[in-house]
């Protein structure tokens, strides 16, 4: 079957479906090719299901806090993991049906299959086999019979949005049962009593936090010298302190040498033995029921046929754009969004949404502002949470800025004492002569503590609008709130400090 459209989007994750929805809203005819379920990694294997599980973990932690701190006579009889998973999956299902409904309402044609590039404006489609019934509910119409390949051409251009898969380490092969990636851990049928988490980025920290809340003995192993190594060093220290307070073992500057699984019928009951070299050069063995490999994600381009149109991936597998403002590759009309993009793109769902909007508007003939990656927030949903936007102190100094910083513990405000989980606010700003107390524009805002994922939006506006501390200090923050600590930090930087000493 042959058909023509204005825009072909390959991949129905956050970057792909946002591009499709925006292009359709601008009057373009759009075909969205997806070989699995629209919504992609974020909806089905990442952001949404994992945050649902972390919410359940927060409830479990709350029961412990109720008795330990507040005299509430509550106890945890156990976790019905099947019920937890059922609630999680229902949330995913409803979100998935919502995305399908949005696409249908927008008039986007959803093509169920795998796309291979045959030219800079054309693709061949191999239809997918039997799909989950949710995949067709409310769909915008499937092109091509289930057993008949189809081809499509696009008048305006193509959007590559094929997403990512979990990375592993050389020689470390996950078996899906005892050595697992984050995708496999999500769909495990039960909870481990002990786990070694390999990787101290956002994914690893979130799983370590979840497993600990569920009662597991957890050791987190990170090759860099600190957790969340892309964040501010003070954030890393605060997070590690919070983890250790919760009983999570943290080994930074440590590398996995070997992982061996014992026979399930043996005395170890199928345990995983992980040999690790510590930061001191010592060798230690960690034994756990599971080893979770959370060392990042890799772009998915296999079978896409990039070479047929003269495109190549870089050494890490990314598809670099030739024009970052338009996110357009070296082949005119072929754009790339989401996990296929190298840094400074962040591999985050909300960044992908923004990228999809920008590409769609360019394909419609508009001139949108490019994505400002410096003002895209970064969040780790562990307990404690971390949230940040803009430059770290180290990055700001490396970029040549004369830096002024101010930090304040969340426990310095009443609401922080109520939560009792520690944490901090840190602001990185530019020194600016004698004006505004000698402090100029804000370069970065960094948060650690309970619910800081809901507080980072203010920092995004401050950094994105290049505000100065005095601009923020004139606005009154509600009392008592955690965000009050943010206001106090800016008041002090503006020379009007109240409670901070």
C-alpha positions in Angstrom: 0.0 0.0 0.0 1.3 3.5 -0.8 0.2 6.8 0.7 1.4 10.3 1.0 1.2 12.7 4.0 2.8 15.9 5.1 4.8 14.6 8.1 6.0 11.1 9.0 6.9 10.6 12.7 8.8 7.4 13.5 8.3 6.5 17.1 5.4 7.3 19.4 7.1 8.2 22.6 7.0 11.6 24.2 9.0 13.4 21.5 7.2 11.6 18.7 3.7 12.0 19.7 4.2 15.6 20.8 5.5 16.4 17.3 2.6 14.6 15.8 0.0 16.4 17.9 1.5 19.8 17.3 1.9 19.3 13.6 -1.7 18.1 13.3 -2.9 21.1 15.3 -1.1 23.4 12.8 -3.1 21.8 9.9 -0.6 19.3 8.7 -1.5 15.7 7.8 0.6 13.4 10.0 1.3 9.7 10.1 2.8 8.4 13.3 4.6 5.0 12.9 4.9 3.0 16.2 5.8 -0.7 16.4 4.8 -1.1 20.0 2.5 1.1 22.1 2.3 4.9 21.8 3.6 6.6 24.8 7.0 5.0 24.6 9.5 4.3 27.3 8.3 7.1 29.6 4.7 5.9 29.7 5.1 2.1 29.7 8.6 1.4 31.1 9.9 4.5 32.8 8.6 7.8 34.1 4.9 6.9 34.8 5.1 3.4 36.2 8.2 4.0 38.3 6.8 7.2 39.8 3.6 5.3 40.7 5.7 2.8 42.5 7.7 5.5 44.3 4.4 7.0 45.5 3.6 3.6 47.0 7.0 3.6 48.6 6.4 7.1 50.1 3.2 5.7 51.7 5.2 2.9 53.2 7.8 5.3 54.6 5.0 7.4 56.0 3.7 4.5 58.1 7.1 4.2 59.6 7.4 7.9 60.3 4.0 8.0 61.8 5.1 5.7 64.6 8.6 6.8 65.0 8.1 10.6 65.0 4.4 11.3 65.6 3.1 8.8 68.1 0.6 7.4 65.6 0.0 3.8 66.4 0.3 2.4 62.9 2.1 -0.7 61.6 2.8 -2.2 58.3 1.4 -5.7 57.9 3.1 -6.2 54.5 2.9 -5.1 50.9 0.5 -6.8 48.5 2.8 -6.4 45.5 0.3 -7.7 43.1 -2.2 -5.1 44.2 0.5 -2.4 43.9 1.3 -3.5 40.4 -2.4 -3.6 39.4 -2.8 0.0 40.5 0.4 1.1 38.7 -0.7 -0.7 35.5 -4.2 0.9 35.7 -2.6 4.4 35.9 -0.4 3.5 32.8 -3.5 2.1 31.0 -5.5 5.2 31.5 -2.7 7.5 30.5 -2.1 5.3 27.4 -5.8 5.5 26.4 -5.6 9.3 26.9 -2.7 9.6 24.5 -4.5 7.4 21.9 -7.5 9.6 22.3 -5.6 12.8 21.8 -4.0 11.4 18.6 -7.4 10.3 17.3 -9.0 13.6 18.1 -6.2 15.5 16.4 -6.6 13.4 13.3 -3.1 11.7 13.5 -3.0 8.4 11.5 -1.3 5.8 13.7 0.5 3.2 11.7 1.2 0.0 13.6 4.5 -1.2 12.4 8.3 -0.7 12.0 9.6 1.9 9.7 12.7 1.7 7.5 14.0 4.8 5.7 14.0 4.4 2.0 14.7 8.1 1.2 14.8 11.5 2.9 11.0 11.7 2.5 9.9 8.1 2.4 9.7 5.0 4.6 8.7 1.3 4.2 6.4 -0.1 6.8 6.5 -3.7 8.1 3.2 -4.0 10.1 3.4 -5.2 13.7 1.9 -8.5 14.7 -0.9 -8.9 17.3 -1.0 -6.0 19.7 -2.3 -5.5 23.1 -6.0 -4.5 22.7 -5.2 -1.2 24.3 -3.0 -0.3 21.4 -6.0 0.0 19.0 -8.5 1.6 21.4 -9.4 5.0 19.9 -6.6 4.9 17.4 -6.6 7.4 14.6 -6.8 4.6 12.0 -4.2 2.0 11.0 -2.6 2.1 7.6 -2.0 -1.2 5.8 -3.4 -4.6 6.4 -1.8 -6.5 9.3 0.1 -8.8 6.9 0.8 -6.3 4.1 3.9 -4.0 4.0 3.1 -0.4 3.2 5.1 2.6 2.3 4.7 6.3 3.0 6.1 9.5 1.7 6.1 12.9 3.3 5.8 16.3 1.6 7.2 18.3 4.5 9.7 16.0 6.3 10.4 13.2 8.7 10.8 13.1 12.5 13.1 10.4 14.0 11.9 9.6 17.5 12.8 5.9 18.0 13.8 6.2 21.7 16.2 4.2 23.8 16.9 1.0 25.6 18.8 0.2 28.8 22.6 0.0 28.5 24.7 -2.6 30.1 28.4 -3.1 30.7 30.8 -5.2 28.5 30.6 -8.8 29.5 27.6 -8.3 31.8 24.5 -10.0 30.2 21.2 -9.5 32.1 19.2 -12.7 32.3 15.9 -10.9 33.2 15.6 -12.8 36.5 18.6 -12.2 38.7 20.6 -9.7 36.7 18.1 -7.2 35.4 17.9 -3.9 33.5 15.4 -1.3 34.8 12.9 -2.4 32.1 13.0 -6.0 33.4 12.9 -4.9 37.1 9.8 -3.0 36.4 7.9 -6.1 35.4 9.4 -8.5 38.0 6.7 -10.6 39.7 8.0 -10.1 43.2 10.2 -7.9 45.4 13.8 -8.9 46.3 15.0 -9.2 49.9 18.3 -7.8 48.8 19.6 -6.0 45.8 22.8 -4.5 44.4 22.1 -1.4 42.2 24.7 -0.8 39.6 24.6 2.9 38.7 24.1 6.0 40.8 22.3 8.2 38.3 18.6 9.0 38.5 17.3 5.5 37.5 19.6 3.7 39.9 18.9 6.1 42.8 15.2 5.8 42.3 15.2 2.0 42.3 17.5 1.9 45.3 15.1 4.2 47.1 12.1 2.1 46.1 13.6 -1.2 47.1 14.8 0.2 50.5 11.3 1.5 51.2 9.9 -2.0 50.4 12.3 -3.5 53.0 15.2 -4.8 50.9 18.8 -4.5 51.9 20.3 -2.3 49.2 23.8 -1.4 48.1 24.3 1.2 45.4 27.5 1.0 43.4 28.6 4.1 41.3 31.8 4.4 39.2 31.9 8.2 39.5 33.1 9.7 42.8 29.6 10.7 43.8 25.9 9.9 43.2 24.0 11.8 40.5 27.4 12.9 39.2 25.9 15.4 36.7 24.4 17.4 39.5 25.9 19.9 41.9 28.4 18.4 44.3 26.4 19.6 47.3 23.4 17.9 45.9 25.3 14.7 45.6 26.5 14.9 49.2 23.1 15.6 50.6 21.6 12.7 48.6 24.3 10.3 49.8 23.8 11.5 53.4 20.0 10.9 53.1 20.5 7.4 51.6 23.0 6.3 54.3 20.5 7.6 56.9 17.9 5.3 55.4 20.3 2.3 55.5 21.2 2.2 51.9 24.8 1.3 51.3 26.6 3.7 49.0 29.9 2.8 47.2 31.1 5.6 45.0 34.3 5.5 42.9 33.6 1.7 42.7 33.6 -0.5 39.7 32.1 -3.9 39.0 34.7 -6.5 38.2 32.5 -9.6 37.9 29.0 -10.8 38.5 28.3 -14.5 39.0 24.9 -16.1 39.6 24.8 -19.2 41.8 22.6 -22.2 40.8 19.1 -21.7 42.1 19.2 -25.2 43.6 22.4 -24.5 45.4 23.0 -23.3 49.0 22.9 -19.7 47.8 19.5 -20.1 46.3 20.4 -18.4 43.0 22.1 -15.4 44.6 24.2 -12.9 42.6 27.8 -12.5 43.7 29.1 -9.1 42.5 32.9 -8.5 42.9 33.6 -4.8 43.2 36.8 -2.7 43.4 36.2 0.2 45.8 37.6 3.7 45.6 40.5 2.6 47.8 41.5 -0.1 45.4 40.2 -2.9 47.7 38.2 -5.8 46.4 34.9 -6.7 48.0 32.1 -9.1 47.3 28.4 -8.1 47.5 25.8 -10.9 47.6 22.2 -10.2 46.8 19.1 -11.8 45.3 19.3 -9.4 42.4 21.7 -7.2 40.6 20.0 -4.2 38.9 22.0 -2.7 36.0 21.1 1.0 35.8 24.1 2.5 33.9 22.1 4.6 31.5 20.2 4.2 28.2 21.3 3.8 24.6 19.6 5.2 21.5 17.7 2.8 19.3 18.4 3.1 15.6 18.9 -0.5 14.5 16.8 -1.3 11.5 16.0 2.3 10.8 18.2 2.5 7.7 20.0 5.8 8.5 22.8 4.9 6.1 20.3 4.8 3.1 19.8 8.6 3.4 23.4 9.4 4.3 23.1 9.7 8.1 25.4 8.2 10.6 25.3 7.9 14.4 28.2 9.3 16.5 30.5 7.1 18.6 27.8 6.8 21.3 25.0 5.9 19.0 23.3 9.3 18.9 22.0 11.0 15.8 23.5 14.5 16.0 21.6 17.4 14.4 23.4 19.7 12.0 21.1 22.6 13.2 20.3 22.5 16.9 17.8 25.4 16.6 15.7 23.4 14.2 16.9 19.9 15.4 17.4 19.1 11.7 20.0 16.6 10.6 22.5 17.0 7.7 19.7 15.7 5.5 17.3 18.6 4.9 13.8 17.8 6.2 14.9 15.0 8.5 14.6 16.0 12.1 15.5 14.2 15.3 14.0 14.4 18.9 14.2 12.7 22.2 16.6 10.0 23.2 18.3 9.9 19.8 19.8 13.4 20.5 23.2 13.7 22.1 23.9 16.3 24.9 23.0 19.1 25.5 19.7 17.3 25.1 18.9 15.7 28.4 17.2 12.4 27.5 14.2 13.5 29.6 10.5 13.2 28.7 9.7 16.9 29.3 12.7 17.9 27.1 11.4 15.6 24.4 8.0 17.3 24.6 9.6 20.7 23.9 11.7 19.2 21.1 8.7 17.8 19.4 6.9 21.1 19.5 9.9 22.9 18.0 10.3 20.5 15.2 6.5 20.4 14.4 6.4 24.2 14.2 9.4 24.4 11.9 7.8 21.8 9.6 4.7 24.0 9.6 6.7 27.0 8.4 6.9 28.8 11.8 10.0 30.1 13.5 9.8 28.9 17.1 12.4 29.6 19.8 14.9 26.7 20.1 14.9 24.6 23.2 16.8 26.3 26.0 18.4 23.2 27.6 20.0 25.3 30.4 16.5 26.0 31.8 15.1 22.4 31.5 14.7 21.0 35.1 16.3 17.7 36.2 14.7 15.6 38.8 15.5 12.4 40.7 12.4 11.1 42.4 14.1 9.1 45.2 13.7 9.8 48.9 15.1 12.4 49.4 14.3 13.9 46.0 16.7 16.1 44.0 15.7 18.8 41.6 17.8 21.3 39.7 17.9 23.7 36.8 20.8 25.6 35.3 24.5 25.4 36.0 26.1 23.7 38.9 28.7 25.6 40.8 31.5 23.7 39.2 30.0 24.2 35.7 29.6 27.9 36.3 33.2 28.3 37.4 34.4 26.2 34.5 32.5 28.5 32.1 34.4 31.5 33.5 31.7 33.0 35.7 32.7 34.9 38.8 30.3 32.9 41.1 28.4 33.7 44.2 26.5 30.9 46.0 24.2 30.7 48.9 22.8 27.5 50.6 20.2 26.9 53.3 19.1 23.7 54.9 15.4 23.0 54.6 15.3 22.3 58.3 16.0 26.0 58.9 12.3 26.7 58.0 9.4 25.4 60.0 7.9 23.2 57.3 11.3 21.6 56.8 11.3 20.7 60.5 7.8 19.2 60.1 9.0 16.9 57.3 12.2 16.1 59.2 14.0 14.7 56.2 16.8 17.2 55.8 17.6 18.7 52.5 18.7 22.1 51.2 18.3 24.9 48.7 21.4 26.1 46.9 21.5 29.0 44.4 24.4 29.7 42.1 24.6 33.3 40.8 26.9 35.6 39.0 28.9 38.3 40.8 27.9 41.8 39.5 29.8 44.8 41.0 28.0 46.7 43.6 24.5 46.5 42.1 21.9 44.4 43.9 24.3 43.6 46.7 27.0 42.5 44.3 25.0 39.6 42.8 23.8 39.4 39.2 21.8 36.9 37.3 21.0 33.5 38.7 22.8 30.7 36.9 21.5 27.6 38.8 19.0 26.5 41.4 19.6 23.2 43.2 17.2 21.4 45.7 17.3 18.3 47.8 14.5 17.1 50.1 10.9 16.1 50.2 8.7 17.1 47.3 11.3 19.3 45.7 10.2 18.1 42.3 7.2 20.3 42.9 9.4 23.3 43.8 11.8 23.4 40.9 9.4 25.2 38.5 10.2 28.5 40.3 13.9 27.9 39.7 13.1 27.2 36.0 11.5 30.6 35.6 14.3 32.3 37.5 17.0 30.8 35.4 15.1 30.9 32.1 14.3 34.6 32.5 17.8 35.4 33.7 16.4 36.9 36.9 18.6 38.4 39.7 18.1 37.6 43.4 16.6 41.0 43.9 13.9 40.2 41.3 12.9 37.1 43.2 13.3 38.6 46.7 10.5 41.1 46.0 8.0 38.3 45.8 6.5 36.9 49.0 6.7 33.1 49.6 4.0 31.5 51.6 4.7 30.6 55.2 5.0 27.9 56.3 6.1 26.1 53.2 9.2 24.4 51.9 9.4 27.0 49.2 9.9 29.6 51.9 13.5 28.3 52.1 13.9 29.3 48.4 12.7 32.8 49.1 15.1 33.1 52.1 18.1 32.1 50.0 17.2 34.8 47.4 16.5 37.4 50.1 20.0 36.8 51.6 21.7 37.1 48.2 19.8 40.3 47.6 21.1 41.7 50.9 17.8 41.5 52.7 18.3 38.3 54.7 15.7 37.6 57.4 16.0 34.2 59.1 19.2 33.0 57.5 22.4 33.6 59.6 
